[in-house]
Amino acid sequence: MQRLFGLILQCFVLCSLVWIFSADALAIPAFARKYATSCSTCHVAYPVLNAFGKAYKASGYRMPGGEDKFVKVPPVSLGAPAWKQVFPKSLWPSDIPGGSVAAFWLSSQFRVNPSATITNEFDGLNELYILGAGTLGESISFFAELEVIDGGTIPTGFGAALPRAFAQYNHPSNKFNVTGGLFEPRAVLTPTRLRLMRVSDYLSNRYGMPPSGNSFSLSPNQRGLEVWGSVEGPANKGGLDWFAGLVNGRDAGTPPGAGAFGSTVAGFNSRLQAALAAAGRTNFENNSNKDFYLGGNYKIGGMGVLGGGAPTDELQQADNFVDNSVTVGAFYYRGAAPTLVTRGSREEFVRDGNTFHRVGAKIDASIGKGNILAGVQLNRDKIENISRNFDEIITLVEARYVLYPWLIPAVRFENLNPNFGKAFYRWTLHSSTMIRANVRLSIEGVVSRNSKTDPLRDFRRFDSGNDTRAQFRLDFAY
């Protein structure tokens, strides 16, 4: 224990030195460089967006109300505007970013887990996210992310992935837009990529259905097409966001918690994965069906969803995290997944034998310096030739408060209640300290009442994220 306290003290000393010796500077990811502004223009604490940041994103990564007066790094023109007058006898003029489109996000962590074999460890700078984003002409934009992670294993600890890469078209009115590629669908209670708490993802976004062998989760990414749009409300306050998508779906192998429901469920998952491997799958799909989703959010009060009421003179405003408003939203997702279907006395592999649905509803309220999100989600799987449904009801409540622009505590409560097993819950406690606009120190802990003597109360069986633990994390973006 004395050694543990010593290591924690060293971590705090290191972070204090970073605070003391860091020079005053604005965050300089790609968009901050383009406008010569701070990360806090669009973020409460990155990656969490404030109202202006959401409007910027909804406008196709362009400044609400027009870019001309804010852009500090002009784009490179690809053709004179007069070319528009002779189209289609000429190319339509466009432009490309005039500066770098690359940005970097690094993180370092110190973990404390009393239940683990190694109870505490530093992981160095183990996560590197290389981000590329920009606009092309008047209506095209793009976003790409390369993720490099050191998993700490020997000898192949490093891994790289492309979790997001998409292009999008924004109509000048922003009422109808199209995104294509690899992206996180809007059909979630709250996005994985924009979460403040980083120890574990939302149960509503990542938990599968163990008894049906369905590993599908709503996040973090899908391959396909999404159409969406925004319309501001009366007096340019609040407004409507709508969306619909057609995507492959996700295949992540055996779902989390498959071993927590006894040998019958564990055996079913083993046989299903063996049958799927024998039948074949591509790197992107396991059946020919495409998943479909739709939904919308309506914001009452606050800044318009496309930036109505935003400042028109300077980007940097005091208390830009305040946006007194209430947003209500809902979504529906339908997909098909492979499973094993019993016909007579035979168990057969059927690529689309499981028709599943995900339905969610939420309320997101911002009052003064505080924000609270409450949501409920129903996950339902229906396997062919089985009369019963497999259901999960997931509830989520998350709150944060800006004590100071640089100090933001938060708390999250989640509960998963299945109709085929024991319910479980977890609390996540968090505090972010913005050492600089682009340097964040967070302290976070997961609290789950796990029992060492009663297996039914050991919620780690259902999800490894229920292990009680703490994390100190330092993030840099530049």
N, C-alpha and C positions, 0 to 999 in steps of 0.2 A: 504493500500500500504506500509506503514511503517513497518507493521508486516511482510509482504512478503519479503521486503528487509532484515529484520532481520533474517528470516529463511534461506534465500540464503546465508547470511554472515556466519551463523552457519555451513552450509554445507561446505563452503570453508575452514573454520577453521578446521573442522573435517578432511577433505582431506589433508590439510597441515600438521596436526599432524601425519597422517599416513605416509606421505612422509618423514617427519623429523626423525621419530623414527623407520621406517622400516630398518632392517639390510640388508646389501648387501647379496643377495642370488640368485641362479639360480631358474628358474621355475622348479617345480618338478612333473608335471603330469607323467603318466606312461612311455611315450617314453623318456622324458627328463631324468628320473632316469636311464633308461636302458643304455643311452649313456653318462650320466653325462655331459649334455650340457644345454644350455639355450633355453627358448621358442623361442628366436629370431633366432635360427638356422633354424627353419621351418616357422616362422610367421613374417609378417610385424608388425602387432599388432593383437594378437590372438582375434578371430579365423581366421583372414585372412591369407592365406598361401602365402609365397613367392615362387619363382621358385623351390628352393630346396625342400620345403615342398610339392609342387605338385608332384615332381619326387619321393619323399619318399612315398607318398600315392599311386602313380601309380605302385610302385615296391612292393606293398603288405605290406606296413609298414615295409620296410627294407631299409637299406642304399644302395643307388645306387652304383654299382661296387663291392659290397661285404660288409658283416657285421663284419668280424673277427677283423679287426683292430680298429673298433669304439666301439664295445660292451664292457661296463664296468661291467655289471652284467650278467655273463654267464648264459645261459639257463640250465635247468636240463635235462640231457639226458634220454630218454626212449628207451634204446636199443643200442647196439653197432653198429657202421657203417657196420661191417662185415655181419650183418643180411641181408643187401641188396643182398649179393652174393647168399644166399640160398632161397630167396623169390621165390615162394609162400609157401615154407615149414616152414616159420617163419613169424613173424609179421614184417612189414616194420618199421624201427627205426624212432623215432621222438623225440621231446623235448617239454617242457613247459617252460614258463617264469621263470627265477630264482628269480625274485623279485616281488614286488607288481604290479598287473595290474590295480589297482584302482587309480583314480584321481578325484579331486573335483573342482567344479567351483561355486563360490557364487557371488551374486550381490546384491547391495543395491542401491536404487534410491530415488531421490527427484524430484517430478513432480510439474510443474506449468502449469495450464490450466485455463485461464481467463474465459472460457465459461462453465466450470463445476460447479456443485453445491458446491463442495469443491475445491477452486481454487489452493490450494497447499497442499502437504502432503509428509511425509516420509513413506517409506514402510518397513523400517528395512532390514534385510537380508532375502528377501522374495523369492529368487530363489536359489535353490541348484540343481546342475547337478552332478550326480555321474556317472563317466565315467569309463568303463573297456575296455581295448584293449590290444592286444598282438599278438604274432606269435606262431604257433605250427609247429615245424619242418621246412622243407625247402620251403613249398609252401602254407600252410594254415595260415590264420589270422582271427581275430574276432574283433568286435567292438560292445559295448552295452552302452546304456545311460538310466539312470533313472532320471526323472525330477520331483522334488518336489517343488511345488509353493504354497505360501500363497496368496490367492486371496483377503484377507482382509474382507471377508464377515463373518457375524455372523449367526449361530455358526459353519458352515461347510466351513471355508475358505480354508483349506488345501486340496490339491489334488496331486495325483501322477500319472505319466504316463510313458510308455516305448516308447519314440518316435523313437528310433533306436535300432536294435539288429540284427546283420547279421554276417554271416561267408563268407569267400571268398577263392577261389583257384586261385593262380597265377602261370601260366606256367613259367618255368625258363626263357623263352625268353620275357615274359610279353606281347606277341602279342595276346594271347587269355586267358582271365580270366573269372571267374564266381563268381557272388555275389548272395547269397540267403538269404531271411529273410525279415526284415523290414528296409528299407533304403530310402534315398532320390535319386530319379532317376537323371541321368545326363542330361535328356531332359529338361533343363531350360536355360534361358539366363545367370543366375548366381545363385549359390546355396543359399538357405535360411540360412542354418546352418553356412555358412562361411561369412556372411555379417558383415561389420564393423558397420553399423548404426543399432541400436537395437529398436528404438521407434516403427517402423512399418516395416512390411515385404514388399517385392516388390509387386506392383500391378500385374505384369506379373505372379507371382507365386501363388497368393492367390485369385484373383478375379474370381467369377463365372459368370453365365449367368442368370440374374434374370427372363427375359421373358420366358425362357424355363424351369425354375425351377431347373437348373443344378448347383449344388453346387461344382462341381469338380474343384480342383485347382492342379497345377503341384507339389506343395510342401505342406508340408515339408516331407511327407513320403509315401511309397507304400509298399505293401506286394507282393512278387513275386520273379522273377529271372531276373538277368541282366548279359549279356555277354559283354565284353569290352576288349580293348587292346590298346597297344601303340607301335609305331615304330618311332625311332629317324630319323631325317632328315640328309642331307648330312653334313659331317664333325662333326657328333654328336651334331648338333645344331637344336633346334626346333623339329619338327616332327608331326606325326599324332596320335590323339586319336580318337578311334571309339567306338560306343556303340549301343546296342539294348536290349530291355527288354520286358517281358511279365508279367503284373501285374494285380491285382484286379481292380485298380481304387480307387477313394476316394469318400466317401459319408459323407458329412458334414452337412446334413440337409438343411435348407433354405439358399440360397446364400446371401452374403452381398448385400445390396442395394435393396432388393426385395420390400421394402416399398417406394422406391423413384420414382417409375414409375406409380403411380396411383393405384386405387382400382382394376382394371382389373388384373394387374400383381400380386398384393398382394393376391387377391382372388385365382388366379391360383395356387400360391405357397402353400396356405393353403390347398386347395383341394388335391394337389399332395402329400403333407406330410401326410395328413390323409389317402389317398389311400395306400401309401407306408407302413404306420404303420399297416393298416388293412391286407394288403397282406403279410406282414412279411419280415424281413430282418435279416441277422445275424450280429454279431458284426464286421464282416470283409467285407461283400459283400451285394449288393442289386440286382444283377442279375448274370446269369451264364456266361455271356460274359467276356472275358479277354481283357484288353487294351494292345495295342502294340505301341512301339516307337522305333526310331532309329535316329542316327545322328553322328556327328563327329566334331572335331576341328583340324585345322592345324596351327601350330606355325611356324613362320618365324623368324630365328635368335634367339639369347639368348641361355640359357641353354637348353640342350636336354630334351625332355619330360620324359626321364628315367634317367636324371642326367648327361648326357654327358657334359663335361666341368666343372663339379663340382670339388671343391678342394679335393685332395686325401690325404692330410696330416692332416689338422686340420678342425674340423667342424666349429669353430667360426671364421668368416671372417668379415672384415669391409664392410659396404655397401652391405650386402647380400640381400637388397631389390632392388638393381639395376639389371635389366635384360632387356636390350634393345631388344625389340621384338614386333611382331604384331601377334595376333592370330585371325583367322576368324573361325566362327563356325555356324552350323545350325542344327536344329532338326525337326522331325515330330512326332506327337503323335495322335493316333486315339483311340477313346473309344466309349462306348455305355452307356447311362444313362436312368433311368426310367423317364417317362413323362406321361401326359394325352393326348390322341389322340382322335380327333373328327371323328367319323365314322357315317355318316348320321346325325342324330340329337342327337346321344349319345356320351358322353365323357367317354372314356375307359382308364383304367390304363394299360400301356404297359411297361414292365420292360426294354426293349431295344428300345423304340420308338424314342429315341434321339441319332442320330449318330453325334458325335462331333469330331472336329479336332483342334489341336493346332500346329502352325508352327512358328518357331522363327529363327532369324539370328542375329549375333552379330559381332562386331569388338572390340578386347581388346588390347590396345596398351600400352606398358611400354616404356617410354623414360626418361632415367636418373632416377631421384628420383620421377617422376610422373607416374601416371597411369590413363587411361581414358577408360571407357567401354561405348559403344553405341550399343543399340539393338532395334529390332522391333519384335513384336509378333502379329500374327493374331489368334484370338479365333473365331471359327465358330461352331454353333449348327444347326442341321437340324432335325426338328421334322417331323415324318411321317404324310403325308396328308396335310402338309402346304407348299405352293409353295415358300415362302421366306426363306432366311437364317437369323439367328441372328448372327451378327458379332460385334467384338470388335477389334480395333487396339490399341495396347499398345506400347508406345515408352518409352525408358529408356536411360538416359545419367547420368553417375556417374564418378566423378573424385576425386582423392586424390593426395596429395603431401607430401613427407617426408621432412619437414623443418629441423628437426633433427631426429635421430633415435628414440627419445622419444616423438616427437611432430608431429602429423599427422592430418592436416585438410582435410576435404572432403566435397563434395556437390553432391546432387542427384536431378535430375529432372525427373518426371514421368507424362505421359499424357495418359488418357484412353478415346478413342473416339468410342462410340457405334453407330450402325446404327438404334437404337431404342430409343434414348434419348439424353440428353445433355452430352457433353464432360466435363471432369474435369481434373484437374492437381494438383500437389503438389510439393513443394520444401522441401528438407531436408538438413539442415546445420549441420555439425558435426566437432568436434575436439577431438582427443584422445591424452591423455598425459600418457606415460608409466612411472609411478612412479617407478616401478621396472619391470623386464622382465615379471613377473607374476602378476603385480598389475596395473590396468588401470583405469584412471579417464577419463570419456567422458562427454562432454557437447553437447547436441543435441537439435535441434528444428525443428518442422514442420511448414511450412508457406503455408497457403492455403487461397485464397481470398474468404472467405465465406461471403455471404450477409445475413443480418438479416431481410431485408425487401422484397427481391426477392427470393421466394422459388426455382426458377430454378437455382439460383446462390449459393444456400446453398449446397455445395458439401459434407457436412457431411451426407446428406441423402443417398448418394451413398456408402460412406465408412467412418466408424468412425475414421479411420486413417487420414482423411483430417481435423480434428479439429486442429486448430493452438495451439501449446503447446510447452513446453520446458521440458527437462529432464537432470538432473545431475545423473550420474551413476558411481558407484565404483565396479569394478570386481576384484575378487581374484581367482587365479588358483593354485592348489597345489596338 
